Amino acid sequence: MQLSTRHLLGIKNLTKDDISLILSTAEQFKEVLQRPVKKVPSLRDVTIVNLFYENSTRTRFSFELAEKRLSADTINFAASGSSAAKGETLLDTVNNILSMKVDMVVIRHSASGAPHFLAQHIPAAIINAGDGVNEHPTQGLLDAFSIKEKTGKLEGTKVAIIGDIMHSRVAQSNMYLLKKMGAEVTVCGPPTLIPKHISQALGVNVSYNLKETLEWCDVANVLRIQLERQNQVLFSSLREYSLAYGINRKLLDSLHKEIVIMHPGPINRGVELDSDVADSKQSIILQQVENGVAVRMAVLYLLSNRNN
Amino acid sequence: MQVLLSSQQLSDMVDQLAGQLHKSHRDMNDVVFVGIQQGGVVLGNEIVSAIQKINPGQKVPYGQLDITFYRDDIRKEILAPDTMNLPFAIENKTVVLIDDVLFTGRTIKAALDVLLDYGRPAKVELCVLVDRKEHRQFPIQADYVGVTLKTNRTDKVKLVNKEVVLITS
């Protein structure tokens, strides 16, 4: 079994078999992470560069740890403090790094399509660690892995994605992935934060009513309001957003069932999630982070020989 | 495809190997049995249930080991891993590795690498059904052997549907 692609640019380009292969491989890597020696020699002849043109804590550490636990050599690049600040182009930067014999590139960029552009121009395997408002495929994969681990399956599972759907690459990757794997998806948020034709385009349900959505779903994936990507006023205040779409203990307790709470981080406590929800036993937020390393190990492992 | 061992011969051989293993490991507190994915697990299942039959009083500790992430030819082809399950500590235990066919010795070398990432066993032994002795590439030998067979380097010997078959190319 091999992936049908030599890059991970987005979930959009993956087949159902690709997704299943990544998730089942990740299960084996999760076992590796429980051992006394949490490391395998698989990628000891591979060098990986982590190019982060945009801020990140979880994703950058998660990739770096995944690479180290596969025995790969890694170098890290942050846009501030590099020649990018002196005006070097993306392609020049990457070509310079590749001439030092680097095999794989993990890239996060604020421009949607930056990884796709690189994939057309350079020979290394490219892994998208988040591009603008387009996709964040490894987050989609680790969310799916966590849902499957918690509920036992993806097919038929009812997943609500709540919050700023418009600006969220996490939402986009989740929608593509969950629909491909046969889950039911409802997106929920203020009308100004949900793209107009999303229902026809991606086959998801749309709801503007939080309580109804939570009553319907098995799993709620709650997103952060991406203030840094909004250049117009889409809701009046964070306080008002929180009153209409924030999830608190009282709301969860009023439901007729116990749902699973997820969040890709970073959490804005008191806005989209209250602390007594985020830290409750219904929340699998820290398991998502743990699973992220295993899922990224699977992606790196499966793409590691596709450039010869 | 040629049948080297019929299912009857195979089951006799399993009983014989189980007898030998039982004789040298009477106390199940100091030993664990580990099948190597995939052929070694198929064989391991048979051997462990045969030991269990001889020794119904004691539970036989049994796990499955996968070498996919430790293969030395990993750059040739990326393979999907099999399940790894060692539900016990191997520290200071005797580990009996079980594989269907011992050929170049590279699989066993990788299996030893995997084991050492789980702990420090007191001793590691190897039990195989078929030994293709003349093709060894590493200094590795088995402690329990069902049968030694003369084969060509390019032949494949496999455990298929409870028979051992030879596939010539």
Interface residues (C-beta under 8 A of the other chain):
Chain A: M1 Q2 L21 S24 T25 Q28 E31 V32 R35 P36 V37 K39 V40 P41 S42 D45 Y301 L302 S304 N305 R306 N308
Chain B: D66 T68 F69 Y70 I74 R75 K76 E77 I78 L79 A80 P81 D82 T83 M84 N85 D113 L116 D117 Y118 G119
